[in-house]
């Protein structure tokens, strides 16, 4: 699935190069030239990953990363730092602020795409095109196909996203609020009971292949995907 990536870079040529290559890889782009502008973007909707230049006018990239990590709403956003600083201590400083990876300029587009994919796979696996399997259930994000025991499973777009998220985070219990943030987006304001409706639709779609029991209710907490009963 395409990820929404926020590129915070004040050099127009570098920003456009990054944006072009990430779009070619299938991602959706948000662009900011300063931390202040990036704050405004993040307040409206959370990106799936932030590519952050260290040296920015005004608030530095390091300080911006610290603020993201200090806020409960944004602390889980993966961050890749972009910088011309190559000293070991500078790398440690970047990582200590909470960055997930550190890419030194100049870098090749291929390297950057590989780093982005690796961080997404580690921190937001539902944003990758990797095929996921749990028991006899298989989901292919690239072709948007789901099969259960070899049988096709017909899902609406919301149920597909919900299933993909649950399958990429197996055995973890997610509250309704967490599922709303991760599947619908934290900027979409809908009732938490909406999750229950889509869980019922998802289970109904999985019933013919007898895999509806993979989606489990954890009383008083939320839902999880598990191959064990």
N, C-alpha and C positions, 0 to 999 in steps of 0.2 A: 504494500500500500504506500502511496506517496506520503512523505513526511512534509510538514510545514516547517521550514527552516528560516530563522531570523539571522540575517547577515548584518553585523554591526561593524562597518568599515568606512573610514573617512576618505580613503583614496578612491576616487571614482573608477579609475581603470581596473584596480584590483577588485573592487566591488562587482563591477560588471563581468569580469572574468569568472569570478566565483559563481555569480548568479547564473551565467550562461551554462557553465558545466554542471551545476546542480540541477538546473531545469532539464538538461539533456539526460540526466540520470533519472528523471521522472519526479523530482521533488517540486513542491510549491514554495515560492520565495517571498519573504518579507525583507525590506531593506531599510536600514537606518544609518545615518552618517555620524551620529553621536549617541552617547549613553542616554542623554535626556530624551531624544527622539525615540530610542528603543524602549524606554520606560513607558511612554505613551502607547506604543504598540502592544507591549506585554499586558498593560492594564485592560485593553480591549479583548484580547484573546491570547491564550498561551500557545507559543510555538512548541513543536516537538523537539527542537534542538536549537541552540544558539551558537553561531560562529562569531567569535568576539575578538576584535583587534585589541591588542594590549594598549597601544598608544592612541588615545582618542582625545580630541579637543574637549576641554571641560573635565567632566568626570572620566577618570581613566577606566580602561577595560577591567583592570583588576578590582577597582572599587565597585564597578557595576556587577561583577561576578559575586563579590562579597554580599552586596545588597540582595541579589537574587537568592543566594543561599540562606540569608537571614530571614526571608519572608516565607511563611508556611505555604503560601499559595504557589510560589515559584521555585522552592528549594529543590524540587525533583527534576527540573528541566536540565537535560544534558547540555554541557558547555564544552566547546572546543576553542582554546585560545589560539589566536593567530598573531605572530610577532616576529620581528627581525632579531630579537634577543635570543642568543643561542647559548649563553653561559648556563652551567648546571644550576647555579643558585637561582637564576631567573626562572628556569623551568620549575624548580621546586616551589618558588613563590607562587607561580601560576597554578600549580597543582594544589598547593595548600589553601588557596582561596576557594577550592571546590571544583576546579575545572576537571573534566573527565579525560581530556587529552590536550596535547600541546603540539602545534605544528609551526615549524620555523620557516619564515620567508627567506628566500623564494622557495616555493613548493610546486610540484607538478599537479595538475588537475587530477590525474589518476591517483596520486597519493592522497589528496584531499578527499576524493570520493571514497577511497578505501577506508580512510579514518572515520568518515561520517557513517559509513555502513557498519563499521565495527562498533562504534559507540551506540548507534541505534539498536544493533542486535543485542548489546549488553544491557542498555538502559531502557529501550522502548522497542522490544521485539515485534510488537504489533504494527510497527511502522515499516517493517522490512517485507520483501517479497519471498521470504523463505517459506517453503511448504511446512506445515505443522501437522503432527499426528498425535492423537491420543487414542489408544486402543484401535478400534476399527474405524475411527472417525478421522478424515483427512480434509484439510483446507488448503487450497492453493490461492494465495492472494493475487498472483499475476494473472491467472485465468478467471479468477472470481468463481471458482468451482468448489463445491463441498460434496464429499461422498461419504456414505456410511456403509461399511461392509461391501463396498463396490457399487452401491446404489446411489444415484444422484439425489442430493438434498436441495430442495428449492427454498431459498431464503430471500427475504426482502433486504434492502441495503442496511437498515439498522440492525436487524438480526445478524447479518453477516459480520458487521463490525463488532457487535457484542460477542459473538462466538469467537471471532479472531482474538479479541482481547483476552477472553477467558482461557482459550487454548494456549496462548503464549505466556500465561501466568498460572500454570496448573497448580493445584493444591493450595492456592492462596485464597483467603476469604476476602471478598470486596463488599463494602457497604453499598447501599443504593447511591449515596452521595458520591462515592468514589467512582462508581460505574458511570454516573451522569457526567462527571468531569472528564473521564478518560474516553468515553465512547461518544457522548453527545457534544462535549466541550464545555469548559467552565463558564463560557459566555452565553450559553443557552439556558434560559430559565424555564424549566418544566418541573412538574411535580415529581417527587421521588417515586410515587406509585407507578409512574410511567415505566419504570424499569420492570416492575412486576408484569405489566402487560406484555412487554417484549420478551421476557423470560418465558411466559406461557406460550407465546407464538413460537419461540425457538424450540421448546420442548415438543410442541405439537408437530413441528416439521421433522423432528428427530424420531418421533414415535414409530413410523413405518419400518425403520431399520433397527428399532429397539435400542436406541442409544440415548433416549431422553433422560435416563438416570445418570448420565455423565454430568448433567447440570444439577447441582445439589443446592438445596436451601439449608443455610445454617441459621437455625432459629435465633431471632433477636440480633443477628449480626448482618447477614447478607447472603451472597451466593459464591459458589466456587465450582471449578471444573475439576473433576477427579474421576479416575478410572477405577477407584476402589469404592466399595459401598460400606 
